């Protein structure tokens, strides 16, 4: 499942193993899968600060 989230400039993705990932957006309609990072539930997000 993927949830598009323009507020965080990307998407949140739940993979088959139920791991949550943040995927940054390159431009509208295009996600940067090479720079996807796992969401650390202990700190809520492992995405680097802008």
Residue pairs with C-beta under 8 A, 6 or more apart in sequence:
1 13
1 14
2 11
2 12
2 13
2 14
2 23
3 11
3 12
3 13
4 11
5 11
5 12
6 25
8 22
8 47
9 24
9 25
9 50
10 22
10 23
10 24
10 25
10 31
10 32
10 47
11 22
11 23
11 25
11 31
12 20
12 21
12 22
12 23
12 39
13 20
13 21
13 22
13 23
13 36
14 20
14 21
15 21
19 38
20 38
20 39
20 41
21 36
21 37
21 38
21 39
22 36
22 37
22 38
22 39
22 45
22 46
22 47
23 31
23 32
23 33
23 35
23 36
24 31
24 32
24 35
24 36
24 47
25 31
25 32
26 32
37 46
37 47
37 48
38 46
39 45
39 46
39 47
40 46
